[in-house]
Amino acid sequence: MTNPNYSTGEKGDTCSSIMSYITGVSGDVFPYDSRIFGSDWDAVENPTTNYFTISGRVNEIYDLIHVSDSTKRPVFEMSSDRVSVAFNDD
């Protein structure tokens, strides 16, 4: 919150209320954890990335999910900076 009409305490209280609501409706699942580093996700992301990029069946997989004629290169990305930029412009 950048509104100068709110004090630092009010900003903190508002943030805390939002996080409490998210945690409550999610069944006490904390929505983010700053202790998780990129390398922690490698074991989760790498098999998926490898499956869609370097497996011996990439062409077959692309045919099955109807992206074999995609002009996007690379066809698969776990996330895309270009998409992020496009959304940020909206």
Secondary structure as UniProt FT lines:
FT   TURN            4..5
FT   HELIX           8..25
FT   TURN            26..27
FT   TURN            34..35
FT   HELIX           38..53
FT   TURN            56..57
FT   HELIX           58..64
FT   TURN            65..66
FT   TURN            68..69
FT   HELIX           81..88
//
